[in-house]
Amino acid sequence: MNYNEHMTAHRRLTVLGILDRSPAYTAHEVDIKHTLSSRGLAVSTDNLRADLQWLHEQGLVLALHPDEVWFATLTAKGGDVQQGLASVPGVARPEPR
């Protein structure tokens, strides 16, 4: 795994964690982007939307974008991956607690 793949996998896991700690497990793309940036994982809007779409295709989040405003909701499968109970290639494993 190269550096870009590693950072993408880590960023995807972080997005799942952000959603896990959000009210109703849902967040707006601007809030996700801001939180990623505050954790040293700054990302462009296009890359964030690509990650959300990819996570949606894997069944880890429900990504909706009515009127081009993106929202993401954590699914049960996404929660399992975020907690380390399941694994999906392309998403980093959480660190041991």
Backbone torsions as a table, in degrees:
resi	resn	phi	psi	omega
1	MET	NA	126.4	178.8
2	ASN	-82.7	176.2	-175.1
3	TYR	-61.6	-44.6	-179.0
4	ASN	-62.6	-41.7	177.4
5	GLU	-63.7	-40.5	178.9
6	HIS	-61.8	-47.1	-178.7
7	MET	-66.7	-37.1	177.6
8	THR	-64.2	-45.4	179.4
9	ALA	-62.4	-40.8	178.6
10	HIS	-66.6	-42.6	179.0
11	ARG	-62.4	-41.3	178.6
12	ARG	-62.8	-42.3	176.8
13	LEU	-62.6	-40.0	179.3
14	THR	-64.2	-40.0	176.5
15	VAL	-59.6	-43.3	177.9
16	LEU	-61.0	-39.6	178.3
17	GLY	-66.4	-39.1	177.3
18	ILE	-60.5	-46.1	-179.9
19	LEU	-66.0	-35.7	179.3
20	ASP	-61.7	-31.5	-178.3
21	ARG	-98.1	4.4	-179.7
22	SER	-91.1	149.7	175.7
23	PRO	-57.1	133.4	-178.5
24	ALA	57.5	20.4	178.5
25	TYR	57.0	28.5	-175.7
26	THR	-128.8	142.2	177.7
27	ALA	-147.0	152.5	175.9
28	HIS	-82.5	148.3	-177.9
29	GLU	-56.8	-34.8	179.8
30	VAL	-64.9	-41.0	178.3
31	ASP	-66.9	-41.1	178.0
32	ILE	-62.6	-46.8	-178.9
33	LYS	-61.1	-43.3	179.1
34	HIS	-62.5	-44.7	-179.3
35	THR	-66.2	-41.4	176.6
36	LEU	-58.9	-44.9	-179.4
37	SER	-61.9	-40.8	-179.5
38	SER	-67.6	-17.5	178.3
39	ARG	-101.5	13.4	177.3
40	GLY	80.7	18.5	-178.5
41	LEU	-120.7	47.9	-178.7
42	ALA	-55.2	139.1	-176.2
43	VAL	-145.1	148.1	176.3
44	SER	-73.3	159.7	177.5
45	THR	-59.6	-42.2	179.5
46	ASP	-61.3	-43.4	179.5
47	ASN	-68.3	-38.1	177.2
48	LEU	-63.3	-44.8	178.8
49	ARG	-63.3	-36.5	176.0
50	ALA	-64.3	-41.6	176.7
51	ASP	-62.7	-45.4	179.9
52	LEU	-62.1	-41.1	178.3
53	GLN	-64.0	-42.8	179.5
54	TRP	-63.8	-45.1	177.8
55	LEU	-61.6	-36.9	176.8
56	HIS	-63.5	-45.6	-179.8
57	GLU	-63.0	-28.7	178.6
58	GLN	-84.6	-6.1	-179.6
59	GLY	81.0	17.6	-177.4
60	LEU	-91.5	-26.6	175.2
61	VAL	-139.6	159.7	169.1
62	LEU	-103.3	110.7	-178.7
63	ALA	-104.3	118.1	178.1
64	LEU	-116.4	144.3	179.3
65	HIS	-141.3	65.9	174.7
66	PRO	-67.5	135.1	178.9
67	ASP	54.5	32.9	177.7
68	GLU	64.4	18.4	173.1
69	VAL	-106.2	117.7	-173.5
70	TRP	-91.5	135.4	172.1
71	PHE	-127.8	148.9	176.7
72	ALA	-131.7	140.1	177.1
73	THR	-125.5	131.4	178.7
74	LEU	-68.1	135.6	173.6
75	THR	-95.9	170.3	177.5
76	ALA	-60.0	-41.5	178.3
77	LYS	-62.3	-41.5	177.9
78	GLY	-63.2	-38.6	176.6
79	GLY	-63.6	-39.4	177.7
80	ASP	-63.4	-41.4	179.2
81	VAL	-66.9	-43.0	-179.0
82	GLN	-62.2	-33.1	-179.4
83	GLN	-87.2	-6.4	-179.0
84	GLY	84.5	12.7	179.5
85	LEU	-84.5	-16.5	177.6
86	ALA	-142.1	162.8	-178.0
87	SER	-130.4	139.5	175.7
88	VAL	-132.8	122.3	175.8
89	PRO	-56.6	132.9	-178.0
90	GLY	103.9	-8.0	175.4
91	VAL	-124.0	128.9	-179.7
92	ALA	-63.5	153.4	172.9
93	ARG	-82.7	143.3	178.0
94	PRO	-68.0	153.6	176.9
95	GLU	-69.2	149.1	174.6
96	PRO	-61.9	145.9	-178.8
97	ARG	-86.8	NA	NA
